Structure formats: structure tokens, C-alpha cells
Amino acid sequence: MANSEIACTYATLILHDDGISVTAEKIAALVKAANVTVESYWPSLFAKLAENRNIEDLILNAGSGGVAAPAAMAAAPAAAAGTVAAAPSVEDKKEEPKEDSDDEDLGFGLFD
């Protein structure tokens, strides 16, 4: 990712976090205040992105890998919950560990 993109990304996130509407002018102002030079089209691209998409969804789904990934991520907790419910608790498993009983079966030990 180029410095221009990173600067505009941070500016967009800052504006969103502060509850300020994300516009190209405000992104450009934040980038300029940070002494970062960006091409003039980057702030408007990021403003259009923020206008057309929910920033919260973008943040929560960052790195999800595409359209099918949110469905897989939603299915994973359900599957994990079923696994946890089916797992026996520690109290249910109070069996004593079985020792090697070779010497009991044959009537003598290895070193007898």
C-alpha cells in the first residue's frame, strides 16, 4: 500500500471514529495537517468509499478473504458451540487411569 493510500485510510478512520462525516475535503485537510502529500484523487476515492459502504463492516471484515468468508466465520462459532456442549465435563470423567497390568495377568513382574 502506498503512503497516499495509508494516509487517506487513517484520515478516514479518524473521521469515522470521531463521528465526523467523511468527505474528500476533510480527508485532504487531515492529510495536509499530517504533512503527507497525496495525489488529489485519493481523498475523493476514500470519501466515495465511505459514502457507499459501512465503515464498521469494513473494519470488522478486514482480512476476511471475500464474500464466502463471513458465512464461514458465522458458521464456525455455531459449530464450536455444538462441540463445546457435546464435550464431557471434567466431573463426568473421574475414571482412574489404568496402570499396566502385565504383571497381574502373568503373575510376575519384569524384574522378579
N, CA, C and O atoms as CSV, one atom per row, in Angstrom:
chain,resi,resn,atom,element,x,y,z
A,1,MET,N,N,0.855,-1.163,0.000
A,1,MET,CA,C,0.000,0.000,0.000
A,1,MET,C,C,0.904,1.230,0.000
A,1,MET,O,O,1.876,1.298,0.753
A,2,ALA,N,N,0.585,2.167,-0.822
A,2,ALA,CA,C,1.387,3.383,-0.931
A,2,ALA,C,C,1.082,4.328,0.222
A,2,ALA,O,O,0.047,4.217,0.879
A,3,ASN,N,N,1.995,5.252,0.453
A,3,ASN,CA,C,1.817,6.215,1.549
A,3,ASN,C,C,0.543,7.023,1.392
A,3,ASN,O,O,-0.104,7.349,2.388
A,4,SER,N,N,0.168,7.352,0.166
A,4,SER,CA,C,-1.059,8.122,-0.075
A,4,SER,C,C,-2.281,7.339,0.413
A,4,SER,O,O,-3.164,7.891,1.068
A,5,GLU,N,N,-2.315,6.068,0.088
A,5,GLU,CA,C,-3.439,5.237,0.498
A,5,GLU,C,C,-3.494,5.084,2.015
A,5,GLU,O,O,-4.565,5.157,2.617
A,6,ILE,N,N,-2.352,4.877,2.613
A,6,ILE,CA,C,-2.303,4.713,4.071
A,6,ILE,C,C,-2.756,5.990,4.766
A,6,ILE,O,O,-3.538,5.936,5.715
A,7,ALA,N,N,-2.271,7.136,4.301
A,7,ALA,CA,C,-2.650,8.415,4.904
A,7,ALA,C,C,-4.154,8.639,4.787
A,7,ALA,O,O,-4.789,9.084,5.742
A,8,CYS,N,N,-4.724,8.336,3.631
A,8,CYS,CA,C,-6.172,8.514,3.452
A,8,CYS,C,C,-6.964,7.502,4.272
A,8,CYS,O,O,-8.047,7.813,4.768
A,9,THR,N,N,-6.436,6.315,4.413
A,9,THR,CA,C,-7.096,5.308,5.250
A,9,THR,C,C,-7.159,5.773,6.693
A,9,THR,O,O,-8.213,5.716,7.327
A,10,TYR,N,N,-6.025,6.232,7.210
A,10,TYR,CA,C,-6.003,6.722,8.591
A,10,TYR,C,C,-6.905,7.934,8.766
A,10,TYR,O,O,-7.601,8.047,9.774
A,11,ALA,N,N,-6.900,8.835,7.804
A,11,ALA,CA,C,-7.752,10.021,7.894
A,11,ALA,C,C,-9.225,9.624,7.915
A,11,ALA,O,O,-10.014,10.183,8.677
A,12,THR,N,N,-9.591,8.658,7.076
A,12,THR,CA,C,-10.975,8.175,7.046
A,12,THR,C,C,-11.352,7.535,8.374
A,12,THR,O,O,-12.442,7.780,8.892
A,13,LEU,N,N,-10.469,6.724,8.925
A,13,LEU,CA,C,-10.745,6.078,10.209
A,13,LEU,C,C,-10.845,7.090,11.343
A,13,LEU,O,O,-11.682,6.942,12.234
A,14,ILE,N,N,-10.002,8.114,11.318
A,14,ILE,CA,C,-10.045,9.155,12.351
A,14,ILE,C,C,-11.369,9.896,12.287
A,14,ILE,O,O,-12.009,10.115,13.315
A,15,LEU,N,N,-11.783,10.282,11.090
A,15,LEU,CA,C,-13.050,10.997,10.935
A,15,LEU,C,C,-14.217,10.127,11.387
A,15,LEU,O,O,-15.111,10.595,12.093
A,16,HIS,N,N,-14.206,8.880,10.987
A,16,HIS,CA,C,-15.283,7.976,11.382
A,16,HIS,C,C,-15.314,7.766,12.890
A,16,HIS,O,O,-16.384,7.766,13.500
A,17,ASP,N,N,-14.156,7.589,13.484
A,17,ASP,CA,C,-14.071,7.349,14.928
A,17,ASP,C,C,-14.579,8.542,15.726
A,17,ASP,O,O,-15.169,8.377,16.793
A,18,ASP,N,N,-14.347,9.739,15.206
A,18,ASP,CA,C,-14.803,10.945,15.894
A,18,ASP,C,C,-16.257,11.285,15.576
A,18,ASP,O,O,-16.797,12.256,16.107
A,19,GLY,N,N,-16.886,10.500,14.721
A,19,GLY,CA,C,-18.284,10.747,14.384
A,19,GLY,C,C,-18.474,11.892,13.407
A,19,GLY,O,O,-19.570,12.444,13.308
A,20,ILE,N,N,-17.444,12.251,12.696
A,20,ILE,CA,C,-17.490,13.340,11.722
A,20,ILE,C,C,-17.762,12.729,10.356
A,20,ILE,O,O,-17.217,11.679,10.016
A,21,SER,N,N,-18.609,13.393,9.574
A,21,SER,CA,C,-18.895,12.862,8.240
A,21,SER,C,C,-17.612,12.862,7.408
A,21,SER,O,O,-16.828,13.811,7.441
A,22,VAL,N,N,-17.424,11.789,6.673
A,22,VAL,CA,C,-16.203,11.610,5.891
A,22,VAL,C,C,-16.413,12.248,4.516
A,22,VAL,O,O,-17.219,11.774,3.716
A,23,THR,N,N,-15.683,13.320,4.259
A,23,THR,CA,C,-15.727,13.986,2.962
A,23,THR,C,C,-14.312,14.103,2.419
A,23,THR,O,O,-13.336,13.981,3.159
A,24,ALA,N,N,-14.216,14.338,1.128
A,24,ALA,CA,C,-12.902,14.484,0.493
A,24,ALA,C,C,-12.146,15.673,1.081
A,24,ALA,O,O,-10.931,15.609,1.268
A,25,GLU,N,N,-12.863,16.750,1.370
A,25,GLU,CA,C,-12.215,17.947,1.921
A,25,GLU,C,C,-11.636,17.671,3.305
A,25,GLU,O,O,-10.527,18.105,3.618
A,26,LYS,N,N,-12.382,16.954,4.122
A,26,LYS,CA,C,-11.911,16.672,5.486
A,26,LYS,C,C,-10.744,15.682,5.469
A,26,LYS,O,O,-9.810,15.804,6.262
A,27,ILE,N,N,-10.799,14.717,4.577
A,27,ILE,CA,C,-9.672,13.782,4.443
A,27,ILE,C,C,-8.431,14.542,4.000
A,27,ILE,O,O,-7.346,14.348,4.549
A,28,ALA,N,N,-8.596,15.413,3.000
A,28,ALA,CA,C,-7.464,16.203,2.498
A,28,ALA,C,C,-6.898,17.110,3.586
A,28,ALA,O,O,-5.685,17.296,3.671
A,29,ALA,N,N,-7.773,17.672,4.416
A,29,ALA,CA,C,-7.311,18.553,5.493
A,29,ALA,C,C,-6.495,17.773,6.527
A,29,ALA,O,O,-5.457,18.247,6.988
A,30,LEU,N,N,-6.962,16.588,6.888
A,30,LEU,CA,C,-6.217,15.770,7.852
A,30,LEU,C,C,-4.871,15.325,7.292
A,30,LEU,O,O,-3.862,15.334,7.997
A,31,VAL,N,N,-4.865,14.940,6.033
A,31,VAL,CA,C,-3.623,14.500,5.400
A,31,VAL,C,C,-2.636,15.659,5.329
A,31,VAL,O,O,-1.442,15.486,5.576
A,32,LYS,N,N,-3.143,16.836,4.989
A,32,LYS,CA,C,-2.283,18.021,4.902
A,32,LYS,C,C,-1.733,18.381,6.285
A,32,LYS,O,O,-0.570,18.764,6.409
A,33,ALA,N,N,-2.565,18.260,7.323
A,33,ALA,CA,C,-2.125,18.559,8.690
A,33,ALA,C,C,-1.037,17.589,9.143
A,33,ALA,O,O,-0.220,17.925,10.001
A,34,ALA,N,N,-1.028,16.395,8.571
A,34,ALA,CA,C,-0.016,15.394,8.913
A,34,ALA,C,C,1.239,15.551,8.066
A,34,ALA,O,O,2.169,14.754,8.189
A,35,ASN,N,N,1.279,16.554,7.218
A,35,ASN,CA,C,2.416,16.822,6.323
A,35,ASN,C,C,2.706,15.664,5.380
A,35,ASN,O,O,3.860,15.324,5.120
A,36,VAL,N,N,1.624,15.062,4.872
A,36,VAL,CA,C,1.757,13.989,3.897
A,36,VAL,C,C,1.200,14.499,2.576
A,36,VAL,O,O,0.107,15.063,2.526
A,37,THR,N,N,1.957,14.296,1.514
A,37,THR,CA,C,1.498,14.721,0.190
A,37,THR,C,C,0.834,13.535,-0.490
A,37,THR,O,O,1.424,12.461,-0.602
A,38,VAL,N,N,-0.393,13.738,-0.942
A,38,VAL,CA,C,-1.122,12.690,-1.645
A,38,VAL,C,C,-1.622,13.234,-2.978
A,38,VAL,O,O,-1.819,14.439,-3.139
A,39,GLU,N,N,-1.820,12.343,-3.912
A,39,GLU,CA,C,-2.403,12.745,-5.178
A,39,GLU,C,C,-3.834,13.220,-4.912
A,39,GLU,O,O,-4.490,12.737,-3.989
A,40,SER,N,N,-4.305,14.148,-5.708
A,40,SER,CA,C,-5.586,14.805,-5.441
A,40,SER,C,C,-6.786,13.864,-5.534
A,40,SER,O,O,-7.841,14.177,-4.981
A,41,TYR,N,N,-6.662,12.733,-6.208
A,41,TYR,CA,C,-7.807,11.842,-6.366
A,41,TYR,C,C,-8.028,10.915,-5.177
A,41,TYR,O,O,-9.131,10.394,-5.011
A,42,TRP,N,N,-7.012,10.693,-4.344
A,42,TRP,CA,C,-7.158,9.762,-3.223
A,42,TRP,C,C,-8.227,10.185,-2.215
A,42,TRP,O,O,-9.058,9.351,-1.855
A,43,PRO,N,N,-8.253,11.429,-1.741
A,43,PRO,CA,C,-9.298,11.789,-0.767
A,43,PRO,C,C,-10.714,11.584,-1.309
A,43,PRO,O,O,-11.599,11.140,-0.577
A,44,SER,N,N,-10.934,11.905,-2.593
A,44,SER,CA,C,-12.285,11.725,-3.139
A,44,SER,C,C,-12.639,10.243,-3.273
A,44,SER,O,O,-13.791,9.863,-3.061
A,45,LEU,N,N,-11.667,9.408,-3.620
A,45,LEU,CA,C,-11.928,7.963,-3.692
A,45,LEU,C,C,-12.316,7.397,-2.328
A,45,LEU,O,O,-13.252,6.605,-2.216
A,46,PHE,N,N,-11.593,7.810,-1.303
A,46,PHE,CA,C,-11.892,7.312,0.035
A,46,PHE,C,C,-13.213,7.874,0.549
A,46,PHE,O,O,-13.932,7.188,1.275
A,47,ALA,N,N,-13.538,9.101,0.186
A,47,ALA,CA,C,-14.820,9.684,0.592
A,47,ALA,C,C,-15.976,8.934,-0.068
A,47,ALA,O,O,-16.998,8.682,0.571
A,48,LYS,N,N,-15.817,8.574,-1.348
A,48,LYS,CA,C,-16.858,7.798,-2.030
A,48,LYS,C,C,-16.989,6.413,-1.416
A,48,LYS,O,O,-18.098,5.894,-1.287
A,49,LEU,N,N,-15.885,5.821,-1.043
A,49,LEU,CA,C,-15.923,4.519,-0.379
A,49,LEU,C,C,-16.700,4.612,0.930
A,49,LEU,O,O,-17.547,3.766,1.216
A,50,ALA,N,N,-16.413,5.632,1.715
A,50,ALA,CA,C,-17.088,5.799,3.000
A,50,ALA,C,C,-18.563,6.117,2.812
A,50,ALA,O,O,-19.389,5.784,3.661
A,51,GLU,N,N,-18.891,6.761,1.699
A,51,GLU,CA,C,-20.278,7.104,1.409
A,51,GLU,C,C,-21.081,5.867,1.008
A,51,GLU,O,O,-22.249,5.733,1.373
A,52,ASN,N,N,-20.447,4.967,0.257
A,52,ASN,CA,C,-21.145,3.805,-0.286
A,52,ASN,C,C,-21.093,2.568,0.601
A,52,ASN,O,O,-21.901,1.656,0.428
A,53,ARG,N,N,-20.169,2.519,1.536
A,53,ARG,CA,C,-20.000,1.333,2.381
A,53,ARG,C,C,-20.077,1.719,3.850
A,53,ARG,O,O,-19.795,2.859,4.220
A,54,ASN,N,N,-20.455,0.771,4.670
A,54,ASN,CA,C,-20.481,0.979,6.112
A,54,ASN,C,C,-19.061,0.745,6.640
A,54,ASN,O,O,-18.509,-0.346,6.499
A,55,ILE,N,N,-18.485,1.774,7.243
A,55,ILE,CA,C,-17.098,1.674,7.719
A,55,ILE,C,C,-16.973,0.603,8.807
A,55,ILE,O,O,-15.963,-0.098,8.866
A,56,GLU,N,N,-17.976,0.472,9.655
A,56,GLU,CA,C,-17.941,-0.555,10.701
A,56,GLU,C,C,-17.799,-1.943,10.086
A,56,GLU,O,O,-17.023,-2.764,10.576
A,57,ASP,N,N,-18.544,-2.205,9.017
A,57,ASP,CA,C,-18.447,-3.503,8.350
A,57,ASP,C,C,-17.067,-3.705,7.749
A,57,ASP,O,O,-16.518,-4.805,7.813
A,58,LEU,N,N,-16.502,-2.654,7.167
A,58,LEU,CA,C,-15.163,-2.767,6.594
A,58,LEU,C,C,-14.133,-3.092,7.663
A,58,LEU,O,O,-13.231,-3.899,7.436
A,59,ILE,N,N,-14.264,-2.468,8.822
A,59,ILE,CA,C,-13.319,-2.710,9.918
A,59,ILE,C,C,-13.478,-4.134,10.446
A,59,ILE,O,O,-12.488,-4.837,10.650
A,60,LEU,N,N,-14.705,-4.550,10.665
A,60,LEU,CA,C,-14.945,-5.874,11.243
A,60,LEU,C,C,-14.611,-7.002,10.285
A,60,LEU,O,O,-14.255,-8.097,10.722
A,61,ASN,N,N,-14.718,-6.754,8.981
A,61,ASN,CA,C,-14.453,-7.806,8.000
A,61,ASN,C,C,-13.099,-7.654,7.330
A,61,ASN,O,O,-12.857,-8.275,6.295
A,62,ALA,N,N,-12.228,-6.861,7.881
A,62,ALA,CA,C,-10.898,-6.686,7.283
A,62,ALA,C,C,-10.165,-8.013,7.297
A,62,ALA,O,O,-10.057,-8.663,8.337
A,63,GLY,N,N,-9.665,-8.409,6.147
A,63,GLY,CA,C,-8.920,-9.657,6.054
A,63,GLY,C,C,-9.781,-10.894,6.033
A,63,GLY,O,O,-9.279,-12.004,6.211
A,64,SER,N,N,-11.088,-10.720,5.816
A,64,SER,CA,C,-11.965,-11.883,5.836
A,64,SER,C,C,-11.821,-12.738,4.590
A,64,SER,O,O,-12.197,-13.910,4.609
A,65,GLY,N,N,-11.291,-12.190,3.514
A,65,GLY,CA,C,-10.988,-13.002,2.353
A,65,GLY,C,C,-12.064,-13.072,1.304
A,65,GLY,O,O,-11.928,-13.863,0.371
A,66,GLY,N,N,-13.106,-12.313,1.389
A,66,GLY,CA,C,-14.097,-12.309,0.329
A,66,GLY,C,C,-15.501,-12.506,0.839
A,66,GLY,O,O,-15.767,-12.395,2.035
A,67,VAL,N,N,-16.405,-12.803,-0.089
A,67,VAL,CA,C,-17.820,-12.891,0.231
A,67,VAL,C,C,-18.153,-14.148,1.024
A,67,VAL,O,O,-18.988,-14.097,1.928
A,68,ALA,N,N,-17.527,-15.261,0.710
A,68,ALA,CA,C,-17.850,-16.518,1.379
A,68,ALA,C,C,-17.295,-16.569,2.794
A,68,ALA,O,O,-17.806,-17.319,3.625
A,69,ALA,N,N,-16.281,-15.801,3.081
A,69,ALA,CA,C,-15.650,-15.870,4.397
A,69,ALA,C,C,-16.572,-15.448,5.536
A,69,ALA,O,O,-16.546,-16.106,6.576
A,70,PRO,N,N,-17.407,-14.371,5.413
A,70,PRO,CA,C,-18.294,-14.048,6.536
A,70,PRO,C,C,-19.259,-15.179,6.866
A,70,PRO,O,O,-19.572,-15.404,8.036
A,71,ALA,N,N,-19.734,-15.893,5.846
A,71,ALA,CA,C,-20.625,-17.022,6.110
A,71,ALA,C,C,-19.883,-18.126,6.850
A,71,ALA,O,O,-20.428,-18.740,7.766
A,72,ALA,N,N,-18.654,-18.375,6.457
A,72,ALA,CA,C,-17.854,-19.386,7.137
A,72,ALA,C,C,-17.536,-18.959,8.559
A,72,ALA,O,O,-17.517,-19.782,9.475
A,73,MET,N,N,-17.286,-17.664,8.740
A,73,MET,CA,C,-16.989,-17.172,10.082
A,73,MET,C,C,-18.225,-17.265,10.963
A,73,MET,O,O,-18.104,-17.511,12.163
A,74,ALA,N,N,-19.414,-17.074,10.395
A,74,ALA,CA,C,-20.643,-17.179,11.170
A,74,ALA,C,C,-20.932,-18.631,11.524
A,74,ALA,O,O,-21.478,-18.915,12.590
A,75,ALA,N,N,-20.571,-19.544,10.640
A,75,ALA,CA,C,-20.816,-20.959,10.901
A,75,ALA,C,C,-19.833,-21.526,11.918
A,75,ALA,O,O,-20.175,-22.455,12.650
A,76,ALA,N,N,-18.631,-20.990,11.977
A,76,ALA,CA,C,-17.618,-21.512,12.890
A,76,ALA,C,C,-18.023,-21.403,14.354
A,76,ALA,O,O,-17.866,-22.382,15.085
A,77,PRO,N,N,-18.544,-20.246,14.832
A,77,PRO,CA,C,-18.947,-20.196,16.245
A,77,PRO,C,C,-20.088,-21.164,16.551
A,77,PRO,O,O,-20.135,-21.746,17.635
A,78,ALA,N,N,-21.014,-21.340,15.594
A,78,ALA,CA,C,-22.115,-22.275,15.828
A,78,ALA,C,C,-21.588,-23.698,15.955
A,78,ALA,O,O,-22.028,-24.456,16.820
A,79,ALA,N,N,-20.656,-24.053,15.100
A,79,ALA,CA,C,-20.071,-25.388,15.177
A,79,ALA,C,C,-19.273,-25.558,16.455
A,79,ALA,O,O,-19.318,-26.614,17.085
A,80,ALA,N,N,-18.549,-24.533,16.834
A,80,ALA,CA,C,-17.758,-24.598,18.062
A,80,ALA,C,C,-18.663,-24.705,19.278
A,80,ALA,O,O,-18.337,-25.413,20.231
A,81,ALA,N,N,-19.789,-24.015,19.259
A,81,ALA,CA,C,-20.721,-24.084,20.386
A,81,ALA,C,C,-21.271,-25.492,20.527
A,81,ALA,O,O,-21.420,-25.987,21.644
A,82,GLY,N,N,-21.575,-26.143,19.412
A,82,GLY,CA,C,-22.052,-27.522,19.465
A,82,GLY,C,C,-20.988,-28.457,19.983
A,82,GLY,O,O,-21.300,-29.402,20.707
A,83,THR,N,N,-19.744,-28.219,19.633
A,83,THR,CA,C,-18.638,-29.052,20.086
A,83,THR,C,C,-18.433,-28.892,21.580
A,83,THR,O,O,-18.203,-29.870,22.292
A,84,VAL,N,N,-18.515,-27.663,22.049
A,84,VAL,CA,C,-18.319,-27.411,23.472
A,84,VAL,C,C,-19.437,-28.042,24.282
A,84,VAL,O,O,-19.190,-28.585,25.359
A,85,ALA,N,N,-20.660,-27.979,23.780
A,85,ALA,CA,C,-21.783,-28.545,24.510
A,85,ALA,C,C,-21.686,-30.068,24.555
A,85,ALA,O,O,-22.114,-30.686,25.530
A,86,ALA,N,N,-21.132,-30.674,23.516
A,86,ALA,CA,C,-21.053,-32.121,23.461
A,86,ALA,C,C,-19.863,-32.669,24.244
A,86,ALA,O,O,-19.845,-33.856,24.568
A,87,ALA,N,N,-18.889,-31.851,24.549
A,87,ALA,CA,C,-17.698,-32.324,25.251
A,87,ALA,C,C,-18.053,-32.661,26.698
A,87,ALA,O,O,-18.741,-31.881,27.357
A,88,PRO,N,N,-17.602,-33.793,27.195
A,88,PRO,CA,C,-17.899,-34.156,28.586
A,88,PRO,C,C,-17.131,-33.254,29.549
A,88,PRO,O,O,-16.009,-32.828,29.277
A,89,SER,N,N,-17.759,-32.984,30.658
A,89,SER,CA,C,-17.101,-32.124,31.635
A,89,SER,C,C,-16.061,-32.917,32.422
A,89,SER,O,O,-16.014,-34.145,32.350
A,90,VAL,N,N,-15.243,-32.208,33.161
A,90,VAL,CA,C,-14.188,-32.846,33.947
A,90,VAL,C,C,-14.797,-33.703,35.048
A,90,VAL,O,O,-14.251,-34.751,35.392
A,91,GLU,N,N,-15.917,-33.270,35.598
A,91,GLU,CA,C,-16.552,-34.012,36.678
A,91,GLU,C,C,-17.096,-35.346,36.178
A,91,GLU,O,O,-17.107,-36.328,36.921
A,92,ASP,N,N,-17.550,-35.390,34.916
A,92,ASP,CA,C,-18.075,-36.633,34.367
A,92,ASP,C,C,-16.973,-37.656,34.143
A,92,ASP,O,O,-17.238,-38.858,34.166
A,93,LYS,N,N,-15.758,-37.208,33.931
A,93,LYS,CA,C,-14.631,-38.105,33.657
A,93,LYS,C,C,-13.787,-38.290,34.909
A,93,LYS,O,O,-12.674,-37.770,34.972
A,94,LYS,N,N,-14.271,-38.999,35.886
A,94,LYS,CA,C,-13.488,-39.232,37.095
A,94,LYS,C,C,-12.986,-40.668,37.140
A,94,LYS,O,O,-12.885,-41.272,38.208
A,95,GLU,N,N,-12.675,-41.202,35.975
A,95,GLU,CA,C,-12.125,-42.549,35.937
A,95,GLU,C,C,-10.667,-42.513,36.337
A,95,GLU,O,O,-9.935,-41.583,35.998
A,96,GLU,N,N,-10.262,-43.523,37.052
A,96,GLU,CA,C,-8.865,-43.642,37.448
A,96,GLU,C,C,-8.065,-44.101,36.240
A,96,GLU,O,O,-8.548,-44.929,35.468
A,97,PRO,N,N,-6.881,-43.596,36.059
A,97,PRO,CA,C,-6.072,-44.072,34.933
A,97,PRO,C,C,-5.687,-45.533,35.159
A,97,PRO,O,O,-5.331,-45.926,36.270
A,98,LYS,N,N,-5.763,-46.321,34.107
A,98,LYS,CA,C,-5.432,-47.743,34.218
A,98,LYS,C,C,-3.923,-47.910,34.160
A,98,LYS,O,O,-3.244,-47.318,33.321
A,99,GLU,N,N,-3.418,-48.724,35.066
A,99,GLU,CA,C,-1.986,-48.992,35.085
A,99,GLU,C,C,-1.706,-50.206,34.215
A,99,GLU,O,O,-2.602,-50.995,33.915
A,100,ASP,N,N,-0.465,-50.339,33.821
A,100,ASP,CA,C,-0.073,-51.518,33.056
A,100,ASP,C,C,-0.262,-52.737,33.946
A,100,ASP,O,O,0.334,-52.835,35.019
A,101,SER,N,N,-1.071,-53.635,33.502
A,101,SER,CA,C,-1.372,-54.790,34.351
A,101,SER,C,C,-0.747,-56.071,33.819
A,101,SER,O,O,-1.302,-57.153,34.010
A,102,ASP,N,N,0.391,-55.968,33.160
A,102,ASP,CA,C,1.071,-57.156,32.643
A,102,ASP,C,C,1.488,-58.086,33.775
A,102,ASP,O,O,1.342,-59.304,33.674
A,103,ASP,N,N,2.014,-57.499,34.863
A,103,ASP,CA,C,2.476,-58.347,35.957
A,103,ASP,C,C,1.319,-59.027,36.674
A,103,ASP,O,O,1.503,-60.110,37.231
A,104,GLU,N,N,0.146,-58.434,36.678
A,104,GLU,CA,C,-1.002,-59.064,37.322
A,104,GLU,C,C,-1.515,-60.221,36.480
A,104,GLU,O,O,-1.908,-61.258,37.014
A,105,ASP,N,N,-1.512,-60.042,35.161
A,105,ASP,CA,C,-2.050,-61.100,34.295
A,105,ASP,C,C,-1.164,-62.331,34.294
A,105,ASP,O,O,-1.667,-63.454,34.269
A,106,LEU,N,N,0.156,-62.137,34.321
A,106,LEU,CA,C,1.072,-63.262,34.216
A,106,LEU,C,C,1.534,-63.774,35.589
A,106,LEU,O,O,2.108,-64.857,35.698
A,107,GLY,N,N,1.281,-63.000,36.596
A,107,GLY,CA,C,1.679,-63.442,37.925
A,107,GLY,C,C,3.090,-63.090,38.301
A,107,GLY,O,O,3.518,-63.465,39.393
A,108,PHE,N,N,3.845,-62.400,37.482
A,108,PHE,CA,C,5.195,-61.985,37.835
A,108,PHE,C,C,5.487,-60.652,37.136
A,108,PHE,O,O,4.852,-60.296,36.143
A,109,GLY,N,N,6.471,-59.928,37.690
A,109,GLY,CA,C,6.869,-58.664,37.131
A,109,GLY,C,C,8.077,-58.824,36.228
A,109,GLY,O,O,8.617,-59.922,36.102
A,110,LEU,N,N,8.492,-57.774,35.619
A,110,LEU,CA,C,9.607,-57.815,34.679
A,110,LEU,C,C,10.911,-58.145,35.379
A,110,LEU,O,O,11.760,-58.840,34.822
A,111,PHE,N,N,11.076,-57.643,36.615
A,111,PHE,CA,C,12.340,-57.822,37.317
A,111,PHE,C,C,12.236,-58.824,38.461
A,111,PHE,O,O,13.092,-58.817,39.345
A,112,ASP,N,N,11.220,-59.683,38.477
A,112,ASP,CA,C,11.077,-60.682,39.543
A,112,ASP,C,C,11.934,-61.883,39.306
A,112,ASP,O,O,11.929,-62.814,40.112
